[in-house]
Amino acid sequence: MSKFRLAHLGLVMAALGFTAAAPVVGLAPAYAAETLRPEIGKPLQEAQQLMKSGKNKEALAKLRQLDSVSGKSANETYLIERTRAGAASQAGDYDAAAKSFEYLIGSGKLSASEKAQMSKGLIGIYMRSGDLNKANAAIQAQLKDRDDPELRAYLLQNYYKQGNTAALETELRNAEKAGRMTEDQLGMLANVQLKKNDKAGYVNTIEKLAANYPKAQYWTDLLNRVQSKPGFASRLTIDVWRLRLANNLMKKPSEYMEMAQLVLQARAPAEAIKVIDKGYKAGALGTGPDAARHQRLKDLAEKNLAEQNKTLATEEAQARKDGDNDGLATLGYALVQSGQTDKGLKMLEEASKAKNLKYPEDVKLRLGEAYAVAGKKQQAINTLKTVGGKDGTADLARYFIMAINKPAA
């Protein structure tokens, strides 16, 4: 979970003149025009000089001398507290800074824009001092007047730090309904769901993270969880590998080898060659003590492809004679992978309409995958949207759509 930056305090101080180099009398020209009594004006100017030298603690000590001066005018008090707010903030004395900010906000001497800026600065002070309850109350008060995404993000951060999962989840749900969920907020929601053991909600949130922020960690988590779902069909493991490859999750030699072997068993040797070639290109295959084994697998894939090309017509004829539409679909997918796109897609489309399929949703899933391989993006998405099933096919179809729509890196 990334941390929010508490930038407001410095920005507000700079905007209102709370910097070491700013003249005190220049902070509020409308009020500085009044004549200050020497017992006020001199220590105030001395405090200013100390601030300019970076001696903010000494400036605070100088300002405390003014607390015992009686009969201060509203203007004198205002200038003292405004100066104290800057010195205390820069010195890290957040209790003193908060009191000065609170006074200034309620003084009636600030313009609307100054008041809004200083209110935001006060929130930053509360947060830095660890008084998150006060910070939350101040944030909520401002959010009633206007929505501020940055303040709302601070509120979420505070709830998260406090372990207030009920309030955090409510805010996150509101953000979700409004369609304004950031990556950090989705991550918070996922953590809340994990703590509640809300597995379905967690997977739903990880899906959103993978779809909108396609990082390896989200895709890895998502694919691991879909395979661990009750009722997931092991025959779909090959499709999980295809998603791993599509999302650049494969790094180890054993991963490329396992996928290539599964693809060969599925009678798609051209796809196996592609997988092996990617492994070589990535530097995962062709090196180390198993380099000869890698080469043997590649030779086997190439041999199988040559044999498939020789027996293609015979296999198709036999499948049609036997009414084996599952076999026709398998052959069609293999042809698309080998570059015989039109012929392969035609076989798959024909097979997907058959009534005697053993796994009809699998065939629709593979047809969608084949359209994607062929570069027919919209047809792939439209087909994948029709995939149902409770054994993992519908989940994987949804993930393939996410992979197809994945933002460019």
N, C-alpha and C positions, 0 to 999 in steps of 0.2 A: 504494500500500500504506500503510495507516494505521500510525502508530507506537504501540507499547504504552507505557503510562504506568508509570513506575517509582515507584509510590506507596508501596510497602511500607516503605521505609526510614523515612520520616517517620511513618507510622502505627505502626510497631513502636516507634520511639523514644518517641512520645507515650504508647503503652500501657505502656511500662516506665519512664516517668519521665524519658526523655532529652530534656528541654526546658530552655530557658534559665531558666525560672522555677522548676524543680523543685528542692527541697532535696536535696543528695546523700544525707544520712542518711535521707531518706524513700524512697530507691530500694529499699532492701531492709531493712525494719524488723527482720526476724528476725536479721540479722547486725549491724545497726547498734547493737543492744543491747549488744554487746561494747564494752568501753572501748577507744578508740583512743589509742595513744601520741601525745603532743603533736607529735613530729616527723612523724607521719603525719596526725593529725587536723587540725592547723593548715593545712598546705599544701592538704589536701583541701578544707577549707572555703573557702580563698582561691580555689581553682580553681572552686569552685561559684559564688562571687560573680562571678568573671570571666565565667563562662558566662551568668549572669543578665543581665549587661551586654552580652551578644553578643560578648564578646572570647574567642572559642573558641581561637584560635591561642595567645593568652597563657595560657589555661587549660592547654593542652597543654604549654607550656613549664614551667608550675608543676608539673604532674604528672610531668614528666621528672625533676624534682629528687628525686622519691620513688624513682626507680629505683635510686639508689645507697644507699638506706637498707637496712641488712642486718637479717636476722631477722624479716622481715614474717610475720605470721600469715596463715592461709588467708583469714580474714575481711578483713584489711587489703588483701591483694592483690586479693581479689574486688571490694571497694569502689573501689579505685583503677582497676581495669580497666573496671568498669562506668561510672565517671565518664569515663574516657578514651574509651570507646566513643561516648558521647554527644557529647563535645567534638570528637573527630576526625571524626565523621560530619557534624556541622554545619560544621566548618571545611573540609570537602572533602578531608581527609587520609585517603583510603580505604585506604591500606596500613596505617596505624596502626589505623584502625577495624576492618579485617578481622582483624588480630591480636588485638585486644581481644575481638571477637565470638567468635572461635575459642576463646579461653581460657574465656570465660564459658560457652559451649555445652558445653565439656568439663569444667567445674568441678564438676559434680554438685550445685550449689547452686540450680539453676533448677527450678521446677515444670515439669510436662509441657507445660502450655500456654505458659509463658514460653519454654521451649526451642524449641517449634514456631514461635512468633512470631519469636524471635531468629534461628532458622535461616533463616526467610524474609527477615528483614532482612539477613542476611549475603549471601544471594543477590543482593539489591538492591545491596549494596556491591560485590560482585564485578563485577556488570554495569556499574555506574557507573565503576568503575576500568578497565573494558575487559578484565578477566580472564575471558573467556567460557568457557574450558576449566574453570576452577574452578567457575564458576556452573553450568555444565551438569552437572558431577559432583555438586554439591550438590542440584540440582533432581532428578536421577535418583535420588539416595538418598532424597529425601523422597517421590518418586512411588512408590517400592517399598512404602512404608508406607501411603500413601493417595493416591487420585487427587485432584488439585487442578487444576481447569481453568485457573486463572490462572497457576500455575507451568508447566503444560504449554504455555500460550501463550507464556511467556517462553522456554521451551526452543526452540520453533519459531522465535521471533524471533532467537535466538542462532544457530541453525543457518543461518538465512537470511543474517544478517550475515556469518557465517564463509564462506559459499559452500559449505557442506557439504550439497550437494544430495542425496546418497545418504541421509544420516541424516534430512534434512528430509522427503524423500519417504516414507521408512519411517514416520515419525511421522504424517505427513498421511494416509497410507493407513490407519493404525491408527485415526486419528480418524474417517476416512470410514466404516470398517467399524462403528465404534461409533455412527455417526449423530450426531456432535457437531461437524460442520464449521461454523465461523463464516464470515462473509464474508471476513475477513482471511485465514483459512486456505485457503479456496478460491482466493483471489487468489494466495497463495503457490504453491499447487499448479499453477495456470495458468502462472505464471512459470517454474516448474521444467520443465513440459511444453514450453513455448516454447523454452527453452534446449536441450532434448533433441530438438527438432524432432518431438515427438510430437503431430502434428496432430489425430489422432482423439481422443487423450486431452484435448487442450486444448479442443476443441469440446465434448466431454462435460462438462468442468468449467465452461465458459462457459454451457452450458445450465443447469447447476445454479445458477449465479449469477443468470442471468436469471429462472429460475423462483422462486427464494427471495428475491432482492434485485433486483426488476425496475427497474433503472436504465437510462437511455438508453444509456450506454456499453456495457453488456453486450448489450443487444438489437441495437444497431448492429453490434457486432463479430460477433454470431451470424448476423445476416442477410447481412452482407457475405461471411462465410465459406461459408454454404450455397450462395450463388450462384457462388462460385469453386470449388466441389467438382467434380472430374472427372465428367462425365456429367450435370450439372445441365441440365434442359430449359428452354430460354428461354421456352417457352409458360407457364411457371409464374411468370414475373417479376411478373405481375399479382397473384399471391397474396402475393409478398414485399411488394409495395406495400400490400396490405391489412393485413399485419402491421405495417408501419411506421406506418400510420395508426392502427391499434388501440393502438399503444404510444406514441403522441404523438411520433414521431420526425421528422415532417415539419415543416420550418420555412421553407424557401425557396419563393418563388412558382413556380419551375421544377418543384419536386417535386409540388406540387398539380396543375400543368398537365399534367405527364407522366402522372401516375396517372389523371387525368380522361380524357385522350386514350386511354390503354390500355383503360380501362373502356368507353368509347364503342365502341372497336373490338371489344370483347367483347360488344357488343349489350346493355349494361346501363345505359341512359341515366339511370334513376332513381338508380343508385349514383353515376354521374358527377355528377349534380346535388348529391348529398350531399357528395361530395368538394369540389366547388367552393364550396358554401356554408360548409364548414368552413374553407376557405382564406380566404374573406371574413371570417368571424368571427374568425379568428386574426390578421387584418390583413395577411396575406401577399398576398392578391389584392384587386383593386379600387383599388390605389394605384400611384403611380409612372408611369413612361413607358409601361408595358405595360397600363395599366388598361383601355384599350379592347379590347385583345386578350383579356383575361380575360373581359370582358363578352360578346365574340363567342363564346367557347367555352361560356359559360353559355347563351346564346341557342341555340346549336347543340344542346346537351344537351336543353334543353327542347323543341326542335322534334323531335328524335329520339324523345323520350318520347311526344309527342303522336301521332306517326306510328305508333309501336309499339302504342299503345293502339287505334288504328284498325284495324290489320291483325292484331291478336292472334289472333282466331279463325281467320283464313285461314292464318297461320303454323303454328298448332298442327295444323290439319287437314292441311296439306301435309306436315309432319314425320311425322305418323302414317301418312299414305298412303305416304310414301317409306321408312318404317321407319327414319327418321333419329332415333335415340334420343339421339345427341350433341346434335343441334339441339333436341330436346325438353328436354334437361337445361339447355342454355343459356337457353332461354326460361323454364323454371321458375325458374332463379336470378334472372333479371331481374324476374320477377313478385314474388318474395319481396322484393327490394329496393324495388319500387314500392308495397309494402304489401298486395299480393294474396297474403298468406302461405299460406293453406290451399291455394289452387289451385296456387301455385308449388311448394310442398313435395310435393304429390301428384304433380306432373309429375316432379320430381327423384327421388322415391322409386321411381316406375315406371321411369324411365330407368336408375336404378342397378342394377336387377335384370335388365336386358336383356343378351343374350349377344353382340350385334354392335357393342359400343362400341369406338371407336377407342382411347380412353384410359380404361378403366374406373376406374382409381385416381383420375384427375382428377375424375370424376363423384362418387365417394364423398367426395373432398375438398371439392368445392363443396356437396354435400349437408350435410356437417358445418358448413361456413361458413354456409349458409343457415339451419340450425337455430339457430346462434348469433345471427344477425341477427334471427330470429323470437323470441329470448328463451328458446328451449328448450335450456337449458344442458346438462342431462344427456344428452338425445338427441344433441346436438352432440358431446359428449365420447365417448359410446358409438360413434358413427359414425366419428369421427376415429381412434379406436383401431384400427379395422379397415383403415385405409388402408395399403397396402404400396407397393412400387415402389422402384427404386434411382436414379431420375432426379430426386429431390428431393421427390416427393409425400409419402413417409413422414416425412421430416424436417419438412416444412412442417405436416403434420397434427399432429405432436408439438408444434410451436411454437404452433399455434393452441390446443391444449389448455392450454399454459402461459399463453397470453394470456387465455383464458377463466377460468382459475383464479387469475389474477394478484391478489395481495393489494390491497385498497383502499388508495389513497394517503392 
